[in-house]
Amino acid sequence: MGLRLDLFLFTIGILWGTVTSDLVLSKVDRRIDLRSQIVRVVSTVKVENAGTELVSEVLLAFPDNQVKHLAYLTATPNNGKGKTKGSRNSYPVENVHPKEMPQALNFYSVSLPKGLSKGDSLTFDVLAVFTHTLQPFPEKISQADVQLLVFQESAHYLSPYEVKVQSLSVKLPDARIESYTKLENTKIHGSEIKYGPYENLPPFSYSPIVVHFESNQPFAVAQELVREIEISHWGNVQVTEHYNLIHGGAQSKGEFSRLDYQARPHVRGASAFRHLVARLPPRAHSVYYRDEIGNISTSHLWGDSKKTELEIEPRYPMFGGWRTTFTIGYGLPLQDFLFESEGKRYLNISFGCPMNEVVTDTIIVKVVLPEGSRDISLSSPFPVKQWQETKFSHLDVVGRPVVVLEKANVVPEHNQYFQVYYKFNSFAMLWEPLMLISGFFFFFVACIVYMHADMSISKSSASYLAKMQWDEVLAAVQQVENIVSRCLTIHDKLEASLSDLSRTGDIQGCKTARKAADGSLKELIKELKPLLSLLQSSQQAAQILPKVEELVVKEKDLQERLMAKHAMVVDCYEKKYGGKEIENRVAQHQQKITSLRQEVEDLLEIIYEI
């Protein structure tokens, strides 16, 4: 009731305005389409010049509460079939502020192709597209409820001119209508409500109507859509679209039951939408659909030579107030969208959202041009905010220029082609490949130089000589370790010959083994003497020399003890002593041998660590 009173007061207020004009609207036929969340109003207007002066423009009036939701407005010649033609044949439309007009109204001027003389008439179509005008009522519903919407309008055509005859038809999604305003000459035919015809309406005539109806159409609203279009002169245009999507209909209340939804999705999820369809350009390839988690497999792609359609399903059904974010990407053939004209290249591609019947609150289109592009300019069929950025990618030096376009309140009618012009030197295409080839070339040259160059310090410097002396010391120590290890191996063979003697009684064989060991040990001692002399004469060996000398002394003592034991055992066997008596005789020698063997091995480990 309060709403109707406000509208009534508004009507009284604007009727105070005084308008004098020679134009008369002899016939107005309005058609309002409410079959989606986007409200489209097509008005076929026949205007007639009843005065004497030439008239070249017609004013269109919209209330303030409609203008803030007005997304698209165009005027085109009437084709006689009740449909608007494309924007290429549209008449210029601009926002104006005429004097002596009601302040509560906004006016747009339609420039006629030629002026109207006295008695002349012209029929044209006006398409006005509105967003966020359908209000859910109730505002919150449960999972099992259907979505009801409220639409408010005027049954009379709001105009600063006299209207001789006018009619209105409102198309709804289906015939389930909760309520609607009933005026004179109101008829309903299925899902369509007709008002009028009404005759001889004065200027600014206003008769409010309200329609309360059921609509479960998808209320998909992209709160922000970022489209990045990257041009590669190597044959590809890569498009990446980042969506921040919300269900803009009646808010969902209560708990969500996945079981009920799966059992009867059209009953227990009537207000939710499960999929969206994106109409991509022909020959789109390498299409992907993913979100922050990863790839989303619930998508279907099909196409032909004229179009490519991508059907996507979010990870969960979208109820009122629910949000989701995702990314769609695809590649396009360069030759289908990049052309040349008057020494410039230009990209010719569509602007808006490719999703069917999606309202976009804010869209940002970024056109990434190749590095080295210059003299950049833009041609757009409608006003947009624009600025330039720089993006760095692989092998870029100065960065790639980015043309950024931004527009609010975008509808499918904005999905028109725009052009970005720029100059580009074709030789610049070779810059990155040559830079890559040069990089690899210089890398391999550096490797070759490094492998063949002597990177050491000068051979005459003190540090180099000290390093060489230390290397000689290390080599000598390693040879000493090797000789001592070989001596220990010979010791083990002597011990093994005594074991064979106790088992077989072969005294001659034992003597032969000792003779061979004695000869080998003498040869090793000869090899050891020059190494010890080298270490003793080198200042670099001062730290390790005491341990090496101790090792040699211990090994020599071990060798003497082992030879004495061997001679004693052989002598005992020649005198035919018993095994117990032999053990008693060599016990003292064996204890000393074991101790010396352990000391030698410990010294070897210490020297190895040093």
Disulfide bonds with the S-S distance in Angstrom:
none
